[in-house]
């Protein structure tokens, strides 16, 4: 939340996104690194973290602070305009669709016997 009580959103407030608490992710990354010999070379093991929407975050902020923040749209058009001269803007605007689509990560691989992290590093 900004000082003005606004939350800038890259997509719809109802779209659910996968997020994580960095210390939890770090513990899982270390635990996986320690088991790297038991895993295949390019093993795909998503870290599930939390799945929530901006609307859920706003509701919790309202409950905690007693204030009601407002949503502001992220200026994707600015990145589209800057794209021809700023490579990073071009790359970021290519990820716009991710903020329009609900997604969550499954913990099945992280908790599999091969990864061996059940209840250990995932939080």
Buried (B, 14 or more C-beta within 10 A) or exposed (E): BEEEEEBEBBBBEEBBBBEBEEEBBEBBBEBBEEBEEEBEEEBEBEBBBBBBBBBBBBEEBEEEEEEEBEEEEEEBEEBEEBBEEEEEBBEBBEEBEEBEEEEBBEBEBBBEEEBBBEEEBBB
